[in-house]
Amino acid sequence: MYWHLTEAPYEPKNLSCQKSQFMQTSEHSQQCFIAQQYCQHDFLYFNYSILSYCWLNGSIMTTLIVSGFVGYQVYNGISEVIKEYLIPSLEAVKVRFEISEIMAGVTLLAFGNGAGDVLTALVASSYPGGIDYNIGATMGAGFFLCSIGVYLITKTSKSQIKMEPVHFWRNVGFQIISIFVIMVFGVIGQISYFSSISLTVLYLILVSLVYYQERDKILKSRKDSLGERVQTVNEAKYDLEIAQKFDDMKLLYFWDKKSEMELAAKPVKWATPLIRLNYVSGDARVKMLAKKFRSAVKLTMANIETQKQKWDRLSMHEKVRAIIIYPLQMILKFTLPKPQEDQFDKNQAIIFPIPGSVFFVSVVFSFPPWWVYFLALMCGFGISIFINTTTPSQRTPPNYFFYIQLYCILGSLVWIFFLSGLLIDFLQFWAIITELNKTFLGFSLIAMGNVLPDCITLVQLAEQGYAIMALNGIYFGQMFTNLIGFSVAFLKQNFVNSGPIKFNLFSIIDIEQNAFKLMVILAAFLNLLFTLIMVVRNHYIITKFIAKLLTIFYSIFFILSSSSAFYHAWVKK
């Protein structure tokens, strides 16, 4: 399975996958033997110890560079899957079932933002000490967003941020309750099936509470949506009368005043007797200009937006990132369908089922026998032929395109599951080499890597005047991660152990082992409690001063926990 599998000249007793075992011998062949024979069970997809001690001859510096590159690729891969495939597919579900913005925020969008964290927790539960990773990553991500994230929003927002009292108590209160329930499990000393399921029930209670509080707004939103559809039909009839005067036209071109004097073009889907037109949004109603062009011209708004962001306008980091993730984007393109209707391409649609089926069975069934791959290929070929025969034209999605979008949701989750496994493998290796605490690695590397893309999105929302929406996104997303993420991870451990799992968080005997878990849980709890007290005393106005205090608290915690982690790993031992 691995390159240049090495036989050890001898096999010492009591070998294990630990740094001390690698350091006891200077022979690369012996180190490679330990990595091959004793480290395999510590990794799910990729044994980084073989990369270091077999392929790179034990060079830690080279391993750091290579594995760092892989880790960077994996972080960006998870972000790319969520941004380009999962969230647009969930938005399609929202439109299809007419889910209001409020309910979508607490369900679909929370799922889209938290899917990476939840699947990372699910994958981590398969590793030794996986609960340490889960607590560090999940609590650390919430702690980061509820302090640094809040500070970035208040700093970016151009207006005062005042929360509705009921909404603020609901958001922060449920966050506090979710962490308190985890601490109760720690006092009890074990987590049973009932305890795991109770976290999911608590999240369903939150969804029900949101619906009860916002039901009037939800009903009004549905009425407004119906009114918009009626207006769209009336506009379409008017536009049809104009379009009939240009019956030889295949494209309609629009002029957008906000596009810096550039032409924005979009193909029009012709139908009989009605025509569907998509308008360019602007401060004023756009002027429609009809000109006769070649029918071969195929421009979309996505093309125009891409042209605006020219290469020379990108920052150095954006250029480097674009080059690094380009191969991954190509792989994603041939395993997942594009979920946006205006980006549909028949050639891509008939190709993705074949390699996609091979990839999915490899991940879901952990590299099964050949006959499973054969069945998957037959299924992929069948889907490809069906799409080819039922798709009317190159750029026109089929009538059942919504089911392709549902497939994209499932495919995105499989990709996130796979990339999360590679991410945990990466951290597992450095936990072995550096001997740093796994909880610390969870809230430092995993948590920060997962929340940085969310922070960018939240800042953009705040810049556009949606600071309250961004704050709701923080609390809803983290409640989903805390409750559903821990629920599925603990439930998986229950099934693996065929019963309750040990969780002696406050045990005096295990106090040194549980120190980092207690630190991050209590710090996240105190951070939310402080937020609740300060904002309520300030009449539900979140000021920059309050956000700065939260940031200072997080910084002090991070410095102290980092110092403690390095001291216990490198000095005390």
C-alpha positions, 0 to 999 in steps of 0.5 A: 500500500505504501512506497518502499515498505521497509522491513526492520532489522529488529523489532524491539518490545513494547513499540508504540506510535509515540515521539519517544519511540521514534527518537530512541533510534536514529536508523531511518529504516527502524523509524519507518518500520514503527510508522508502518506497523504501529501508527496505522491505527491512529490515522483514518485516511493518510498516515503522515508518519509514513510521509515523514519517516519513510518518504522524507527520511525523518526530516521534520522541517521538510515534513512541516512544509509538505504537511503544512501545504496539505493542511492549507489545501484541506482547509481551503477545500472544506471552505470551497465545498461549503461556499460553492456547492453546499450553501447554494444547494441549501438556498435552492431547497429554501426557495423550493419549499418557500422557507422564510429567511428567519427559519432558514437562518436557524435551520438550513443556513445554520446547517450550511455554516456548521456542517464542516464542524459537525462532520469534523466532530463526527470523524474525530470521534473515530480517533483515540482521544477524539472527544478531546478534539471535539471539545477543543474544536467546537467550544474553541470555534464558538469562543472565537466567534463570540469574542473576536467575531463580535469585535470584528462586526462591531468594528465594521458596522457603520451604525449602532448595534441594538438587539431585540431583548427577546432575540438576545436572551434567546440567542445567548441564553441557548448558547449558555444552556448548551454549554451548561448541559455539557458540563452536567454530563461531565458531573454525571461522569458518562454520556448515554444514548439518552444524553446524546439524543437530548442535545438534538431535542434541545436544538429542536426546541430552539427551532420551535421557539424561533418559529413561535416567536417569529410566526407572524413575520414568517406568514408575512414573508410568505404573503410578500413572496406571493405578491412578488411572484404575481408582480414578476408574472405581470412584468413578464407579460409586459416584457413579452410584448416588447420581445415580440418586436424582436422575434429574431433576437436570442439575447437581451442585453441590459445596462446597469448603472452601477457596473462602472459603464460596463455591459452586463449580459445574460441569456434569456430562456425563451418559452411559449407563450411566456418568457422568463427574464432575470433583471440586474439589480441596481439603485434605479430600474435598469434600461433595456437595450435590444441589439442584434448579436450573434446567437453564439454569444453566451455571456452570463452575469457570473462571467461579468463578475469574473471579468471584473475581478482581474488578476492584477486586482487580487492580493498576493494571498488571493493569487497564491490561494487561487493557484493552490486550490485550482487542482482541487477545484477541477476535482470537485468539478468532476465529482459534483454538479454545479447547483446554480441553474445559470451555471448549468453545463450539459457536458459537465452534468453527464461526466460528474456521476461516473468519477463521483460514484467511485469517490463516494463509495470509497469514502462511505464504505472505506475503500470496499471490494472491487464489485462495489466499485463495479456497481457504483460505476454502473449506477454512474453510467446509468445516471449519465445516460439519463441526464444526457437523454433528458436534457434539452440543450447545452445550457438549459437545466432539465425539469428535475434539476432540483433533484440534482441539487439534492444530490449536490447536498449529499455529495458536498457532505461526503466531500466535507467528511473526507476532507475532515478526515484528512484534517484530523489525520494532519492534527493527529500526526502533529499531536504525536510529534509535538506531544501537544494536548489534543484539546489545545490543537482542537481549539487552536488549529481546527477551530481557527481554520473552520471559523476564519471563512465565517469571519470573512462572511460576517464582516462582509454582512456587517459592511453592508449594514446587516450587523444584527443578521451577522450576530444571529448567524454567529449564535445560530451557527454555534448552537447548531454546532454545539448541540448537533455536533456533540450529539452525533459524535457522542451517539456514534461513540455510544454505538461503538462502545455499545453503551455509555461512554466515560466523561469524567470531566470533573474527576479529581483523579483525571484532573490533569488529563481533563485540565484543557477541556475544563479550561476551554469549556469554562472560558466559553461559558464565562465569555457568554455569561459576561456578554449577557450581563454587559449587554443587558446592563447596556440596554441591549446595545453591543458597543465596541468597548464590550467587544474589546473586553471580549477580545482581551478575555479571549487573548488572555485565555489563548496566551495562557492555554498556549503557554501551558500546553507547550510547558507540559509538552516540552518542559515538564516532560 
